[in-house]
Amino acid sequence: MLYEERITVTVRIFAAPREFLGKSEIEVSLPRYAKLADLIELLSTDYPGLGNYLPYSKLAVNHTLSTPQMTLNDRDKVALLPPVGGG
């Protein structure tokens, strides 16, 4: 049996997505060298309704807005930032 090294990231969730999930934070296990795009795909699969928010949300890793190509590290903090409306 091969051992696949994994990382754990914490996803903080705000506003409507938080209300939808009923929690403000989840921990996710991913393969080592996973990208932010891999996390987005996993969230869409594991939390189908959350997929409605993801295309319109920004993602920040450790307080820095990030692109889907960013490689994640163990214990990173990812914030799902939904769009803000106003006038």
Residue pairs with C-beta under 8 A, 6 or more apart in sequence:
4 31
4 32
5 31
5 32
6 29
6 30
6 31
6 32
7 29
7 30
7 31
7 32
7 34
7 72
7 73
7 74
7 75
7 76
8 27
8 28
8 29
8 30
8 74
8 75
9 27
9 28
9 30
9 39
9 72
9 74
9 75
9 76
9 77
9 78
10 25
10 26
10 27
10 28
10 75
10 76
10 77
10 78
11 25
11 26
11 27
11 28
11 39
11 43
11 78
11 79
11 80
12 24
12 25
12 77
12 78
12 79
12 80
13 21
13 23
13 24
13 25
13 26
13 80
14 24
14 79
14 80
14 81
14 82
15 82
16 53
16 82
17 50
17 53
17 57
17 80
17 82
18 24
20 49
20 50
20 53
21 47
21 50
28 39
28 42
28 43
30 38
30 39
30 42
30 72
31 38
32 74
33 71
34 71
34 72
35 68
35 69
35 70
35 71
35 72
36 59
36 61
36 66
36 67
36 68
36 69
36 70
36 72
36 78
37 68
37 69
38 72
39 72
39 78
40 54
40 59
40 68
43 50
43 51
43 54
43 80
44 50
44 51
44 54
53 80
53 82
54 80
56 82
56 83
57 80
57 81
57 82
57 83
58 65
58 81
59 65
59 66
59 68
59 78
59 79
59 80
59 81
60 66
60 78
60 79
60 81
61 70
61 72
61 76
61 77
61 78
61 79
62 76
62 77
63 77
63 79
72 78
